[in-house]
Amino acid sequence: MPSFTAPDGTGLAYHVSGRGSPVICLPGGTQDAGYLGDLGGLSAHRRLVLLDPRGTGRSATPADPASYRCDRLVGDVEALREHLGLDRIDLLAHCAGANLALLYAVRHPERVARLALITPSTVAVGLAPTGDERLEAARLRADEPWFGPAYAALESIVAGDGDDWKAIDPFFYGRWDAPARAHLAAQEGRRNPEAAAVFAAEGAFDPEATRAALASFPAPALVLAGELDLNSLPGAVARLAALLPGAEYVVQPQAGHYPWLDDASWFAATTAAFLTGCSV
């Protein structure tokens, strides 16, 4: 597996698949990039360079745990760009990885050719959805056979007196079927809890400054929400898109937090069109 060295000496690994010009892909959830797969067939259009963040997958554990903080990870992305010998990069990020992508875009705007944010977290810009907004979004799934227990667990979590996170797993997939269950099961044990505890620690984000900097971000951006996503609600994602002057905001119908699983063809065609400079 190819690798490179971060500025602090940590060895980092990445996976390569597909053909064409490269797209650097950042996973979310402080875990390795394996769950991204080939992003619904996007590898048929572009060469995917999927980074295993430090302390996950084949990447080494850093000597300093404080280096898991999101703002400090920007140096890892820049080191990967330099390692690949690219003057400018197309950058795709999912979920919490979008926070890192946004901080990279703010610090190195001249290095980003195109930015694709897939069901992104909005923490870096201070636009996290409220509990009531999540409950409202969850009620869109009221006809699902699993809805009752999952919604009750979500109500308890929002109220602050529940922690049955497993019960609400179905809300994160457009279809709670065998492939969704297999995808979720494959992620078990792959998250780095130490990294998760530090990623958004105090000092990681300055939302006001980030929002201000994004107002002059020059590159085209795709901001993609899943219609049924309980994690990255379309309303919050739309507010993020509005911060980027060159953004195209799209909502994938009937998709959850992993839209490349819910309709691979739609996702790959839409994302590939954006990355090749075509309107979506």
N, C-alpha and C positions, 0 to 999 in steps of 0.2 A: 504494500500500500504506500502511495507517495506521502511524503512528509516534508516539513520545513520547521524552522526554529523561530519561535516568538522572540520579541525584543528582550524578554527577561530570561531567555535560555530554555524555556519549556518547549519540548518537542510536540508538534501538532500534526495530526494526520488528516487526510481528506480522501474522499472517494471520487472517482471519475467515471462517468458513463455517458453514452450518446455520442453525437457527432455535431460538427459545426463549431461556431465560435463559443467561447466559454461563458457560463453564467455562474457566478459564485452564489451558493445557496446556504443560508444560515438557518439551522433548525431552532425550535423554541423549546421551552420547558427544561432547560439545563440538562439535556440528554444528547446522545449522539444522533447523527443524521439518518440512521437506518430507517426510521419510520417514514421518511419522505419517499422512500422507494425511488421510482423514476418519475415521480410527480405526474402520474396519470398518462405517461407516454410523452411527456415534454422532451425526454431524451431523444426522441425521434427527430426533433427540430433543432436542438441545441446541445452542446456538450455541458453536462452538469458537473460542477465542482462542489461537492457537498462536504462542508467542514464539520469535523467532529470537534466541538468546543473543548477547551482544556478540561481535563478531568473526566472526559467521557469517551466511550468507544476506544479507538486506538491511540488517542491523544494522551500525553503524559499528565500526571497530577502535578500542579505547580508547587514550588517550594513555599510560596506565600499564598495562603488561602484568600487573602484580601484581593488578590488579582482576579478573582471570580466576579468582582463587581462590574456591572455592565459598562460603565464608562471606561474602565481599564481594558476591556476586551476589544476596544476599537483598534488598539495596536496590533492585535492578532489578525484582524481583517486586513489592515494595511500591509502587514508582513506577508500575508498570502498573496496580495496583489503584486507586491514586489517579487516574490518568489516565482510567480507565473510570468513575470516580465511584461505585464500589461500596463499601458499608460492610463487607460480608463477601463472601468469594469461595469458590466451589467450585474446588478445585485438583486437577488431575490431572497426574501425572508418570510418566515412563517411564525405566527404567534409571538412569543416573547422575543424571538429573534428580530422582529421588526423594531423593537426598542434599540437594539444594537445597530441595526441598519440605519435608523434615523440619526443616532449619535455619530455614526461614521459619515453620513451625508452632510451633517452640520460641520464636522471637523475637516472633512476632505471633499467639499462639493465639486471641486475641479476633477476629481478622480471617478466620479459616478456618471456613466453614460445613460443608464436607465435604471430605475428603481421599481421593483415589484414587491408590494406588501400584501401578503396572502393571509386573510383572516387575522389581521395584526392585533397585538396588544397595543393599547393606547396609553400605557402608564408613563412613558417618557414625555408625553405632551400633556399629562394631567387631565385626561378625558375619560377616566374609567367609568363604566356604567354604574348606576345605583342598583341596590338590591331590588327595588320596586320595578326598575326597568327589566331586570333579569326575570322576575316573576311574570311580568307581562309577556315577555318573549316566550317563556316556557309554556304559557297557556295556548300558544299556537299549536302545540302538540297534544291537545286535550283528547283527540280521538285515538291516540296510540294506546295499544293494550297495556303497556307498561307505565302509563302516565300517572296513575293514582299514587303508588308508592314513591315514584321518583319526584313528583311535585311536592308531596308531603315532606320528603327529605330536604328538598330545596327550600321550602318555607322555613324549616327549622334552622338551616344554615344561614339564611338571610336574617333571621331573627336573632342569631347569635347563640342559640342553645342547642345546636345540632352539628355533627361532624361526620355524617355518613356520606362521604364524598363518592364512594363506589355506587351508591344508589342512584346518583344523578348522571352516571356515565352515558345513558342512552341519549341525553339531551345534546351531546356533542357530535352526534352523527346524524346525517340526513335520513339514514335507514339503520335501524338497530337490528341488523341481520347477522348471519354467520361471518361474512367478511369483516364487518365492523367489530364483532367480538374478537375475531382473530387479530385484527390490527391492534386493538387495545391490549390483548394478552401479550403480544410481541413487545410491547413497551414496558412490561412489568420488569422492575429491577434495573432499568437502563438509565433512570434519572440519577443525578448526583445530588443527594440531599445537602451536602456541604456547600456546593455551588448554589443551590436554590436558596439557601439561607443568606447568601452574600450578594447575589445578583442585583437585587434592588435595595441594598442597604443604604443607609443615610449617605448622601453625597453622590449617589449614582446618577441622579437625574436633577435637572434644573428646568422644569417644564416651561416656565415663562421665557427663559432664554432660548430654549429649543424652538418654541413656537415662533418667536421673533426671527430666528435665523432661517427657519423653513420658509418664511415669507418671501425670501429672495433666492430660494433653491432653484437652480437653472435647468435641471434635467427633467425629462418626462418621467412621470410616475404612474403606475397602475396600483390602485388600492381596491382590493377585491374582498367582498364580504360574502358570507354564506347566509342565505335567507333565514335559515333556522338555527344559526349558530348562537348558542347560549353563552359562549365564552367571549367572543368578539362581536358584540351586538351590531347589526347594521347601522343603527343610529350613531353609535360612538365611532364606528369606522368612517361613516360619512363625514362626521365632524373632523376627523383626522385628515381625510382627503381635502377638505376645504382649506386646510393650512398650506397645502402644496399648490403653488400657482399653475404647475403643469400637470396636474393629476387627472386621470380618468378614473372615475369611481364606478364600479360595476358590482351588481349583486347576482351571485349564482343561484338560480332557482332551486329550491328544495335541497340545498346543501347545508351541511353543518360546519364544524370546525376544520374538517379535513376534506375540502371540496374535491380534491383529485380522486377521492374514493367514491364520491356520490355520483359524479358524472365525469368520468375521465376524459372523454372526447371533448365535452364542452370546456372543461378546464384547460386542457392542453391547447386546444385551438385558440381560446381567448388569450392565454398567457403568451403563446408563441407569436400571435399576431402583434401583441404589444411589443415584444422583444425584438421583432423584426421591423418595427417602425410603422406598422399599419394601425389604423384606428380600430378599437374594439367595439 
